Amino acid sequence: MLQRHTLGVVVAAAICCGVALPASAQRFEFEKRDPRGNVEGKRASCEVYARIAQVQAEANQKFRCGFTGVRWTRDAMPHFRWCRFARRDNVREEQRERARDLNSCFDKLGDFDD
């Protein structure tokens, strides 16, 4: 019970202060009314996708790349929910696009390969 209460406090603080929760503090589950919500492969794939998207979005902010929009939200849950209904090819491409954007930002910062 204490763990649930602590998570509730963290969630409330994050909402209040506009902070994204770390992926480790989030529960990656599809809605119970979702007829395909019990498909473990899709849930696992979307969880990994959401965690990677969150790390990419945090890098965008940390290195002041300046990318904006829903693609760059630091909250993993919107990424997880989007993934649920996206085709696997679209999920891979979205992840690649964020990586390309970040690499172009890193190039401007002075990449070590130059």
N, CA, C and O atoms as CSV, one atom per row, in Angstrom:
chain,resi,resn,atom,element,x,y,z
A,1,MET,N,N,0.821,-1.197,0.000
A,1,MET,CA,C,0.000,0.000,0.000
A,1,MET,C,C,0.865,1.261,0.000
A,1,MET,O,O,0.544,2.243,-0.670
A,2,LEU,N,N,1.944,1.228,0.743
A,2,LEU,CA,C,2.830,2.389,0.797
A,2,LEU,C,C,3.411,2.688,-0.578
A,2,LEU,O,O,3.533,3.852,-0.959
A,3,GLN,N,N,3.772,1.646,-1.329
A,3,GLN,CA,C,4.320,1.834,-2.668
A,3,GLN,C,C,3.316,2.542,-3.569
A,3,GLN,O,O,3.686,3.461,-4.300
A,4,ARG,N,N,2.056,2.132,-3.528
A,4,ARG,CA,C,1.018,2.747,-4.346
A,4,ARG,C,C,0.833,4.209,-3.956
A,4,ARG,O,O,0.669,5.069,-4.821
A,5,HIS,N,N,0.860,4.492,-2.651
A,5,HIS,CA,C,0.714,5.869,-2.173
A,5,HIS,C,C,1.882,6.725,-2.652
A,5,HIS,O,O,1.689,7.857,-3.095
A,6,THR,N,N,3.092,6.181,-2.563
A,6,THR,CA,C,4.281,6.915,-3.000
A,6,THR,C,C,4.206,7.222,-4.492
A,6,THR,O,O,4.516,8.338,-4.909
A,7,LEU,N,N,3.800,6.249,-5.296
A,7,LEU,CA,C,3.663,6.475,-6.731
A,7,LEU,C,C,2.625,7.558,-6.993
A,7,LEU,O,O,2.809,8.394,-7.877
A,8,GLY,N,N,1.535,7.546,-6.230
A,8,GLY,CA,C,0.499,8.574,-6.384
A,8,GLY,C,C,1.032,9.970,-6.111
A,8,GLY,O,O,0.684,10.922,-6.810
A,9,VAL,N,N,1.873,10.090,-5.098
A,9,VAL,CA,C,2.475,11.382,-4.768
A,9,VAL,C,C,3.399,11.833,-5.888
A,9,VAL,O,O,3.395,13.006,-6.263
A,10,VAL,N,N,4.190,10.912,-6.422
A,10,VAL,CA,C,5.101,11.234,-7.525
A,10,VAL,C,C,4.306,11.674,-8.747
A,10,VAL,O,O,4.661,12.652,-9.404
A,11,VAL,N,N,3.223,10.946,-9.055
A,11,VAL,CA,C,2.383,11.292,-10.201
A,11,VAL,C,C,1.779,12.679,-10.004
A,11,VAL,O,O,1.803,13.502,-10.918
A,12,ALA,N,N,1.241,12.939,-8.822
A,12,ALA,CA,C,0.629,14.245,-8.542
A,12,ALA,C,C,1.659,15.367,-8.673
A,12,ALA,O,O,1.365,16.420,-9.239
A,13,ALA,N,N,2.850,15.142,-8.155
A,13,ALA,CA,C,3.902,16.151,-8.255
A,13,ALA,C,C,4.289,16.390,-9.708
A,13,ALA,O,O,4.520,17.530,-10.110
A,14,ALA,N,N,4.361,15.329,-10.493
A,14,ALA,CA,C,4.724,15.456,-11.906
A,14,ALA,C,C,3.668,16.239,-12.665
A,14,ALA,O,O,3.999,17.090,-13.491
A,15,ILE,N,N,2.399,15.960,-12.392
A,15,ILE,CA,C,1.316,16.673,-13.062
A,15,ILE,C,C,1.327,18.138,-12.660
A,15,ILE,O,O,1.191,19.024,-13.504
A,16,CYS,N,N,1.487,18.382,-11.387
A,16,CYS,CA,C,1.497,19.739,-10.857
A,16,CYS,C,C,2.610,20.570,-11.465
A,16,CYS,O,O,2.402,21.724,-11.841
A,17,CYS,N,N,3.774,19.989,-11.557
A,17,CYS,CA,C,4.954,20.747,-11.957
A,17,CYS,C,C,5.323,20.567,-13.422
A,17,CYS,O,O,6.325,21.125,-13.870
A,18,GLY,N,N,4.545,19.807,-14.177
A,18,GLY,CA,C,4.810,19.622,-15.598
A,18,GLY,C,C,6.035,18.785,-15.890
A,18,GLY,O,O,6.702,18.987,-16.905
A,19,VAL,N,N,6.336,17.851,-15.013
A,19,VAL,CA,C,7.504,17.000,-15.174
A,19,VAL,C,C,7.064,15.640,-15.700
A,19,VAL,O,O,6.068,15.087,-15.233
A,20,ALA,N,N,7.785,15.107,-16.650
A,20,ALA,CA,C,7.478,13.762,-17.144
A,20,ALA,C,C,7.987,12.740,-16.139
A,20,ALA,O,O,9.087,12.866,-15.601
A,21,LEU,N,N,7.176,11.740,-15.901
A,21,LEU,CA,C,7.591,10.671,-15.001
A,21,LEU,C,C,8.664,9.827,-15.667
A,21,LEU,O,O,8.631,9.630,-16.881
A,22,PRO,N,N,9.615,9.325,-14.889
A,22,PRO,CA,C,10.556,8.383,-15.491
A,22,PRO,C,C,9.800,7.140,-15.935
A,22,PRO,O,O,8.822,6.741,-15.303
A,23,ALA,N,N,10.250,6.539,-17.006
A,23,ALA,CA,C,9.558,5.367,-17.537
A,23,ALA,C,C,9.456,4.265,-16.496
A,23,ALA,O,O,8.492,3.500,-16.502
A,24,SER,N,N,10.428,4.171,-15.608
A,24,SER,CA,C,10.407,3.120,-14.593
A,24,SER,C,C,9.266,3.308,-13.599
A,24,SER,O,O,8.879,2.356,-12.922
A,25,ALA,N,N,8.723,4.516,-13.501
A,25,ALA,CA,C,7.619,4.785,-12.571
A,25,ALA,C,C,6.261,4.665,-13.248
A,25,ALA,O,O,5.233,4.877,-12.606
A,26,GLN,N,N,6.242,4.336,-14.509
A,26,GLN,CA,C,4.991,4.250,-15.248
A,26,GLN,C,C,4.612,2.797,-15.485
A,26,GLN,O,O,5.465,1.918,-15.601
A,27,ARG,N,N,3.311,2.575,-15.553
A,27,ARG,CA,C,2.800,1.241,-15.858
A,27,ARG,C,C,2.384,1.228,-17.316
A,27,ARG,O,O,1.504,1.984,-17.730
A,28,PHE,N,N,3.011,0.380,-18.075
A,28,PHE,CA,C,2.722,0.289,-19.493
A,28,PHE,C,C,1.715,-0.828,-19.727
A,28,PHE,O,O,2.079,-1.988,-19.918
A,29,GLU,N,N,0.448,-0.454,-19.707
A,29,GLU,CA,C,-0.630,-1.407,-19.940
A,29,GLU,C,C,-1.667,-0.746,-20.826
A,29,GLU,O,O,-1.929,0.451,-20.705
A,30,PHE,N,N,-2.258,-1.532,-21.719
A,30,PHE,CA,C,-3.349,-1.025,-22.537
A,30,PHE,C,C,-4.611,-0.972,-21.689
A,30,PHE,O,O,-4.712,-1.652,-20.669
A,31,GLU,N,N,-5.560,-0.168,-22.112
A,31,GLU,CA,C,-6.807,-0.051,-21.368
A,31,GLU,C,C,-7.518,-1.396,-21.307
A,31,GLU,O,O,-7.464,-2.185,-22.250
A,32,LYS,N,N,-8.175,-1.642,-20.198
A,32,LYS,CA,C,-8.852,-2.930,-19.997
A,32,LYS,C,C,-9.942,-3.178,-21.038
A,32,LYS,O,O,-10.205,-4.327,-21.393
A,33,ARG,N,N,-10.568,-2.130,-21.522
A,33,ARG,CA,C,-11.638,-2.314,-22.513
A,33,ARG,C,C,-11.100,-2.542,-23.933
A,33,ARG,O,O,-11.864,-2.797,-24.863
A,34,ASP,N,N,-9.789,-2.445,-24.082
A,34,ASP,CA,C,-9.153,-2.672,-25.379
A,34,ASP,C,C,-9.213,-4.167,-25.697
A,34,ASP,O,O,-8.646,-4.965,-24.951
A,35,PRO,N,N,-9.883,-4.569,-26.783
A,35,PRO,CA,C,-10.019,-6.002,-27.081
A,35,PRO,C,C,-8.690,-6.703,-27.362
A,35,PRO,O,O,-8.600,-7.924,-27.232
A,36,ARG,N,N,-7.671,-5.959,-27.739
A,36,ARG,CA,C,-6.361,-6.562,-27.997
A,36,ARG,C,C,-5.368,-6.221,-26.887
A,36,ARG,O,O,-4.160,-6.401,-27.039
A,37,GLY,N,N,-5.894,-5.729,-25.780
A,37,GLY,CA,C,-5.032,-5.285,-24.688
A,37,GLY,C,C,-4.204,-6.377,-24.049
A,37,GLY,O,O,-3.232,-6.093,-23.349
A,38,ASN,N,N,-4.578,-7.622,-24.282
A,38,ASN,CA,C,-3.834,-8.709,-23.659
A,38,ASN,C,C,-2.794,-9.319,-24.614
A,38,ASN,O,O,-2.245,-10.383,-24.325
A,39,VAL,N,N,-2.528,-8.673,-25.717
A,39,VAL,CA,C,-1.524,-9.177,-26.664
A,39,VAL,C,C,-0.150,-8.715,-26.161
A,39,VAL,O,O,0.239,-7.558,-26.325
A,40,GLU,N,N,0.557,-9.644,-25.555
A,40,GLU,CA,C,1.810,-9.301,-24.869
A,40,GLU,C,C,2.890,-8.787,-25.812
A,40,GLU,O,O,3.649,-7.891,-25.442
A,41,GLY,N,N,2.976,-9.332,-27.014
A,41,GLY,CA,C,4.004,-8.877,-27.953
A,41,GLY,C,C,3.845,-7.413,-28.310
A,41,GLY,O,O,4.830,-6.674,-28.345
A,42,LYS,N,N,2.624,-6.983,-28.574
A,42,LYS,CA,C,2.371,-5.583,-28.922
A,42,LYS,C,C,2.648,-4.687,-27.716
A,42,LYS,O,O,3.253,-3.624,-27.853
A,43,ARG,N,N,2.201,-5.121,-26.530
A,43,ARG,CA,C,2.418,-4.323,-25.327
A,43,ARG,C,C,3.922,-4.167,-25.068
A,43,ARG,O,O,4.392,-3.067,-24.779
A,44,ALA,N,N,4.661,-5.252,-25.172
A,44,ALA,CA,C,6.106,-5.200,-24.933
A,44,ALA,C,C,6.800,-4.310,-25.964
A,44,ALA,O,O,7.657,-3.499,-25.614
A,45,SER,N,N,6.430,-4.464,-27.218
A,45,SER,CA,C,7.012,-3.645,-28.279
A,45,SER,C,C,6.744,-2.165,-28.038
A,45,SER,O,O,7.635,-1.332,-28.199
A,46,CYS,N,N,5.522,-1.845,-27.654
A,46,CYS,CA,C,5.154,-0.439,-27.413
A,46,CYS,C,C,5.833,0.119,-26.167
A,46,CYS,O,O,6.179,1.300,-26.124
A,47,GLU,N,N,6.024,-0.718,-25.162
A,47,GLU,CA,C,6.736,-0.249,-23.964
A,47,GLU,C,C,8.169,0.140,-24.316
A,47,GLU,O,O,8.647,1.200,-23.912
A,48,VAL,N,N,8.845,-0.713,-25.063
A,48,VAL,CA,C,10.225,-0.415,-25.463
A,48,VAL,C,C,10.255,0.824,-26.348
A,48,VAL,O,O,11.107,1.695,-26.175
A,49,TYR,N,N,9.328,0.902,-27.295
A,49,TYR,CA,C,9.245,2.082,-28.161
A,49,TYR,C,C,9.079,3.355,-27.321
A,49,TYR,O,O,9.766,4.349,-27.556
A,50,ALA,N,N,8.169,3.321,-26.346
A,50,ALA,CA,C,7.885,4.499,-25.519
A,50,ALA,C,C,9.098,4.895,-24.686
A,50,ALA,O,O,9.386,6.081,-24.527
A,51,ARG,N,N,9.797,3.920,-24.163
A,51,ARG,CA,C,10.990,4.216,-23.359
A,51,ARG,C,C,12.078,4.858,-24.221
A,51,ARG,O,O,12.733,5.807,-23.791
A,52,ILE,N,N,12.267,4.343,-25.426
A,52,ILE,CA,C,13.256,4.927,-26.342
A,52,ILE,C,C,12.840,6.341,-26.745
A,52,ILE,O,O,13.670,7.249,-26.789
A,53,ALA,N,N,11.561,6.521,-27.037
A,53,ALA,CA,C,11.057,7.853,-27.411
A,53,ALA,C,C,11.298,8.850,-26.285
A,53,ALA,O,O,11.644,10.005,-26.536
A,54,GLN,N,N,11.117,8.406,-25.050
A,54,GLN,CA,C,11.338,9.291,-23.909
A,54,GLN,C,C,12.812,9.678,-23.799
A,54,GLN,O,O,13.123,10.843,-23.548
A,55,VAL,N,N,13.706,8.737,-23.979
A,55,VAL,CA,C,15.141,9.038,-23.929
A,55,VAL,C,C,15.518,10.000,-25.052
A,55,VAL,O,O,16.303,10.925,-24.843
A,56,GLN,N,N,14.961,9.783,-26.240
A,56,GLN,CA,C,15.252,10.680,-27.361
A,56,GLN,C,C,14.737,12.087,-27.075
A,56,GLN,O,O,15.414,13.070,-27.374
A,57,ALA,N,N,13.552,12.185,-26.504
A,57,ALA,CA,C,12.984,13.495,-26.187
A,57,ALA,C,C,13.794,14.198,-25.101
A,57,ALA,O,O,13.969,15.416,-25.142
A,58,GLU,N,N,14.280,13.440,-24.145
A,58,GLU,CA,C,15.118,14.037,-23.097
A,58,GLU,C,C,16.438,14.524,-23.674
A,58,GLU,O,O,16.955,15.557,-23.248
A,59,ALA,N,N,16.989,13.794,-24.639
A,59,ALA,CA,C,18.226,14.237,-25.303
A,59,ALA,C,C,17.970,15.527,-26.073
A,59,ALA,O,O,18.805,16.432,-26.074
A,60,ASN,N,N,16.817,15.611,-26.727
A,60,ASN,CA,C,16.439,16.831,-27.444
A,60,ASN,C,C,16.479,18.030,-26.508
A,60,ASN,O,O,16.998,19.088,-26.865
A,61,GLN,N,N,15.936,17.863,-25.323
A,61,GLN,CA,C,15.915,18.970,-24.366
A,61,GLN,C,C,17.308,19.226,-23.793
A,61,GLN,O,O,17.753,20.372,-23.728
A,62,LYS,N,N,17.992,18.162,-23.379
A,62,LYS,CA,C,19.297,18.307,-22.736
A,62,LYS,C,C,20.301,19.027,-23.631
A,62,LYS,O,O,21.065,19.873,-23.165
A,63,PHE,N,N,20.295,18.689,-24.911
A,63,PHE,CA,C,21.273,19.273,-25.823
A,63,PHE,C,C,20.715,20.456,-26.603
A,63,PHE,O,O,21.319,20.923,-27.568
A,64,ARG,N,N,19.546,20.933,-26.164
A,64,ARG,CA,C,18.913,22.131,-26.720
A,64,ARG,C,C,18.792,22.063,-28.238
A,64,ARG,O,O,19.112,23.022,-28.941
A,65,CYS,N,N,18.328,20.921,-28.732
A,65,CYS,CA,C,18.159,20.751,-30.175
A,65,CYS,C,C,16.996,21.568,-30.708
A,65,CYS,O,O,17.028,22.001,-31.860
A,66,GLY,N,N,15.978,21.787,-29.901
A,66,GLY,CA,C,14.879,22.662,-30.285
A,66,GLY,C,C,13.743,22.001,-31.039
A,66,GLY,O,O,12.873,22.697,-31.563
A,67,PHE,N,N,13.722,20.683,-31.112
A,67,PHE,CA,C,12.613,20.016,-31.791
A,67,PHE,C,C,11.369,20.087,-30.915
A,67,PHE,O,O,11.447,19.959,-29.693
A,68,THR,N,N,10.221,20.292,-31.555
A,68,THR,CA,C,8.973,20.440,-30.817
A,68,THR,C,C,7.883,19.554,-31.421
A,68,THR,O,O,8.075,18.928,-32.463
A,69,GLY,N,N,6.769,19.519,-30.760
A,69,GLY,CA,C,5.621,18.749,-31.234
A,69,GLY,C,C,5.457,17.463,-30.445
A,69,GLY,O,O,6.274,17.132,-29.586
A,70,VAL,N,N,4.385,16.744,-30.753
A,70,VAL,CA,C,4.072,15.533,-29.994
A,70,VAL,C,C,5.167,14.475,-30.123
A,70,VAL,O,O,5.343,13.659,-29.219
A,71,ARG,N,N,5.881,14.479,-31.202
A,71,ARG,CA,C,6.986,13.531,-31.383
A,71,ARG,C,C,8.035,13.689,-30.290
A,71,ARG,O,O,8.757,12.742,-29.979
A,72,TRP,N,N,8.121,14.883,-29.705
A,72,TRP,CA,C,9.189,15.196,-28.770
A,72,TRP,C,C,8.719,15.343,-27.329
A,72,TRP,O,O,9.437,15.915,-26.509
A,73,THR,N,N,7.533,14.844,-27.001
A,73,THR,CA,C,7.098,14.899,-25.609
A,73,THR,C,C,7.951,13.965,-24.763
A,73,THR,O,O,8.282,12.858,-25.189
A,74,ARG,N,N,8.306,14.414,-23.563
A,74,ARG,CA,C,9.141,13.600,-22.674
A,74,ARG,C,C,8.321,12.607,-21.864
A,74,ARG,O,O,8.886,11.780,-21.148
A,75,ASP,N,N,7.033,12.675,-21.963
A,75,ASP,CA,C,6.153,11.727,-21.267
A,75,ASP,C,C,6.027,10.477,-22.134
A,75,ASP,O,O,5.604,10.565,-23.286
A,76,ALA,N,N,6.384,9.336,-21.599
A,76,ALA,CA,C,6.377,8.091,-22.369
A,76,ALA,C,C,4.967,7.613,-22.715
A,76,ALA,O,O,4.791,6.928,-23.722
A,77,MET,N,N,3.973,7.948,-21.922
A,77,MET,CA,C,2.638,7.390,-22.121
A,77,MET,C,C,1.988,7.794,-23.448
A,77,MET,O,O,1.384,6.930,-24.084
A,78,PRO,N,N,2.069,9.031,-23.902
A,78,PRO,CA,C,1.507,9.327,-25.232
A,78,PRO,C,C,2.168,8.512,-26.341
A,78,PRO,O,O,1.503,8.105,-27.293
A,79,HIS,N,N,3.468,8.274,-26.221
A,79,HIS,CA,C,4.170,7.446,-27.200
A,79,HIS,C,C,3.640,6.009,-27.137
A,79,HIS,O,O,3.429,5.376,-28.172
A,80,PHE,N,N,3.431,5.506,-25.939
A,80,PHE,CA,C,2.915,4.151,-25.747
A,80,PHE,C,C,1.517,4.012,-26.340
A,80,PHE,O,O,1.226,3.043,-27.041
A,81,ARG,N,N,0.661,4.979,-26.058
A,81,ARG,CA,C,-0.717,4.920,-26.576
A,81,ARG,C,C,-0.740,5.035,-28.104
A,81,ARG,O,O,-1.516,4.340,-28.760
A,82,TRP,N,N,0.097,5.899,-28.674
A,82,TRP,CA,C,0.147,6.019,-30.136
A,82,TRP,C,C,0.582,4.689,-30.747
A,82,TRP,O,O,0.003,4.238,-31.735
A,83,CYS,N,N,1.571,4.080,-30.174
A,83,CYS,CA,C,2.124,2.832,-30.685
A,83,CYS,C,C,1.067,1.735,-30.738
A,83,CYS,O,O,1.082,0.901,-31.643
A,84,ARG,N,N,0.165,1.731,-29.788
A,84,ARG,CA,C,-0.841,0.671,-29.687
A,84,ARG,C,C,-1.598,0.487,-30.997
A,84,ARG,O,O,-1.902,-0.643,-31.378
A,85,PHE,N,N,-1.905,1.577,-31.689
A,85,PHE,CA,C,-2.717,1.499,-32.904
A,85,PHE,C,C,-1.906,1.705,-34.183
A,85,PHE,O,O,-2.461,1.717,-35.281
A,86,ALA,N,N,-0.604,1.865,-34.035
A,86,ALA,CA,C,0.255,2.092,-35.200
A,86,ALA,C,C,0.778,0.758,-35.729
A,86,ALA,O,O,0.984,-0.197,-34.980
A,87,ARG,N,N,0.983,0.729,-37.033
A,87,ARG,CA,C,1.588,-0.462,-37.651
A,87,ARG,C,C,3.070,-0.506,-37.262
A,87,ARG,O,O,3.693,0.529,-37.024
A,88,ARG,N,N,3.608,-1.695,-37.204
A,88,ARG,CA,C,4.999,-1.880,-36.791
A,88,ARG,C,C,5.962,-1.073,-37.659
A,88,ARG,O,O,6.923,-0.502,-37.144
A,89,ASP,N,N,5.717,-1.019,-38.968
A,89,ASP,CA,C,6.576,-0.220,-39.859
A,89,ASP,C,C,6.544,1.258,-39.480
A,89,ASP,O,O,7.573,1.933,-39.504
A,90,ASN,N,N,5.371,1.752,-39.135
A,90,ASN,CA,C,5.243,3.167,-38.748
A,90,ASN,C,C,5.974,3.443,-37.430
A,90,ASN,O,O,6.579,4.502,-37.262
A,91,VAL,N,N,5.917,2.498,-36.510
A,91,VAL,CA,C,6.610,2.646,-35.225
A,91,VAL,C,C,8.115,2.731,-35.462
A,91,VAL,O,O,8.789,3.602,-34.913
A,92,ARG,N,N,8.634,1.824,-36.279
A,92,ARG,CA,C,10.078,1.847,-36.585
A,92,ARG,C,C,10.481,3.155,-37.264
A,92,ARG,O,O,11.514,3.738,-36.934
A,93,GLU,N,N,9.671,3.609,-38.202
A,93,GLU,CA,C,10.006,4.842,-38.931
A,93,GLU,C,C,9.979,6.058,-38.005
A,93,GLU,O,O,10.830,6.940,-38.120
A,94,GLU,N,N,9.028,6.112,-37.107
A,94,GLU,CA,C,8.954,7.234,-36.159
A,94,GLU,C,C,10.214,7.281,-35.292
A,94,GLU,O,O,10.780,8.347,-35.053
A,95,GLN,N,N,10.629,6.131,-34.838
A,95,GLN,CA,C,11.841,6.054,-34.015
A,95,GLN,C,C,13.068,6.485,-34.828
A,95,GLN,O,O,13.934,7.201,-34.324
A,96,ARG,N,N,13.134,6.044,-36.078
A,96,ARG,CA,C,14.249,6.427,-36.952
A,96,ARG,C,C,14.262,7.927,-37.223
A,96,ARG,O,O,15.326,8.544,-37.250
A,97,GLU,N,N,13.089,8.514,-37.424
A,97,GLU,CA,C,13.017,9.953,-37.694
A,97,GLU,C,C,13.542,10.769,-36.516
A,97,GLU,O,O,14.269,11.744,-36.705
A,98,ARG,N,N,13.171,10.368,-35.301
A,98,ARG,CA,C,13.707,11.077,-34.128
A,98,ARG,C,C,15.221,10.906,-34.064
A,98,ARG,O,O,15.934,11.856,-33.744
A,99,ALA,N,N,15.719,9.716,-34.361
A,99,ALA,CA,C,17.170,9.482,-34.343
A,99,ALA,C,C,17.870,10.347,-35.391
A,99,ALA,O,O,18.923,10.922,-35.116
A,100,ARG,N,N,17.289,10.442,-36.591
A,100,ARG,CA,C,17.875,11.292,-37.644
A,100,ARG,C,C,17.916,12.751,-37.199
A,100,ARG,O,O,18.921,13.439,-37.374
A,101,ASP,N,N,16.806,13.209,-36.620
A,101,ASP,CA,C,16.757,14.595,-36.140
A,101,ASP,C,C,17.840,14.839,-35.093
A,101,ASP,O,O,18.558,15.837,-35.156
A,102,LEU,N,N,17.956,13.932,-34.140
A,102,LEU,CA,C,18.968,14.094,-33.098
A,102,LEU,C,C,20.372,14.079,-33.684
A,102,LEU,O,O,21.224,14.867,-33.275
A,103,ASN,N,N,20.617,13.194,-34.633
A,103,ASN,CA,C,21.944,13.147,-35.243
A,103,ASN,C,C,22.279,14.440,-35.969
A,103,ASN,O,O,23.427,14.884,-35.953
A,104,SER,N,N,21.282,15.047,-36.604
A,104,SER,CA,C,21.550,16.329,-37.266
A,104,SER,C,C,21.867,17.401,-36.229
A,104,SER,O,O,22.701,18.273,-36.470
A,105,CYS,N,N,21.209,17.339,-35.085
A,105,CYS,CA,C,21.504,18.272,-33.997
A,105,CYS,C,C,22.915,18.043,-33.470
A,105,CYS,O,O,23.669,18.993,-33.259
A,106,PHE,N,N,23.267,16.780,-33.259
A,106,PHE,CA,C,24.597,16.467,-32.738
A,106,PHE,C,C,25.680,16.881,-33.716
A,106,PHE,O,O,26.759,17.304,-33.303
A,107,ASP,N,N,25.402,16.765,-35.023
A,107,ASP,CA,C,26.366,17.216,-36.023
A,107,ASP,C,C,26.654,18.703,-35.864
A,107,ASP,O,O,27.797,19.142,-35.990
A,108,LYS,N,N,25.605,19.470,-35.587
A,108,LYS,CA,C,25.778,20.925,-35.403
A,108,LYS,C,C,26.549,21.228,-34.133
A,108,LYS,O,O,27.210,22.263,-34.042
A,109,LEU,N,N,26.475,20.337,-33.147
A,109,LEU,CA,C,27.208,20.542,-31.895
A,109,LEU,C,C,28.691,20.202,-32.052
A,109,LEU,O,O,29.510,20.567,-31.209
A,110,GLY,N,N,29.027,19.508,-33.126
A,110,GLY,CA,C,30.408,19.101,-33.356
A,110,GLY,C,C,30.590,17.636,-33.060
A,110,GLY,O,O,31.071,17.271,-31.987
A,111,ASP,N,N,30.223,16.815,-33.971
A,111,ASP,CA,C,30.291,15.369,-33.796
A,111,ASP,C,C,31.748,14.919,-33.800
A,111,ASP,O,O,32.583,15.509,-34.485
A,112,PHE,N,N,32.047,13.887,-33.044
A,112,PHE,CA,C,33.421,13.396,-32.944
A,112,PHE,C,C,33.917,12.726,-34.217
A,112,PHE,O,O,35.111,12.453,-34.340
A,113,ASP,N,N,33.019,12.454,-35.173
A,113,ASP,CA,C,33.452,11.828,-36.429
A,113,ASP,C,C,34.005,12.850,-37.436
A,113,ASP,O,O,34.544,12.470,-38.475
A,114,ASP,N,N,33.870,14.136,-37.126
A,114,ASP,CA,C,34.340,15.159,-38.057
A,114,ASP,C,C,35.849,15.227,-38.099
A,114,ASP,O,O,36.410,16.039,-38.835
